[in-house]
Amino acid sequence: LAQEIACSGITRPTPSPCAGERAHKRAMNEEAPEVKKLSEKARGRQAFKFDGRTVYEWEQTLDEAHIYIQPPEGMTKHHLEIKIEPRHLKVGIKGNPPFLNEDFFSLVDTSESFWMIEDGELHLQLQKAHKGETWAAALKGHGQLDMFSEQEVNKKLMLERFQEEHPGFDFSGANFSGQAPSARSFMGGVHHDPTIR
């Protein structure tokens, strides 16, 4: 109660723990632009590069992983040969060896996965077989998220889960202080059917 009174602004001549907390929050907010920029980068598209060239970019949500490939100019869907299997992906031009011939980081539900060309970019939308699972990479052996980026993705997925489970609440300004738990297993786990509680 004494801290509540001190925090509410009722006078107290010596600095309270709340004053220290406020000073810490001010200091954190001054760093926020740099941290915010790193956080946004970590939560956005991740690039897989080979020999200094971007092979593809990828990102993930609670339900899906998305891979984006910049095809050669003039390439249409009729030129492409794409096979999405539960554990494996092949992408290439018809009549040629595949450009990508790799295992996914985790299992994919092929009945809900598809590809399209939009805005000149090949977009593979992959339904995660294990909803809420954080993928450290889109494809095995293609680099993994660093610890900071993986934690930021965990935070993003947890907030997506909270929003899905509590649609009447606005989590757009929410954030985690410290490590975020796994969106897949936290408090009994996540369900494929949003109507199941």
Secondary structure, DSSP 8 states (H G I E B T S, - for coil): -HHHHHHTT---SS--HHHHHHHHHHHHHHHHHHHHHHHHHHHS-EEEEETTEEEEEEEE-SSEEEEEE---TT--GGGEEEEE-SSEEEEEETTS--SEEEEBSS-EEEEEEEEEEETTEEEEEEEESSTT---S-SBTTS----HHHHHHHHHHHHHHHHHHH-TTS--TT---SS----TTTGGG---SSTT--
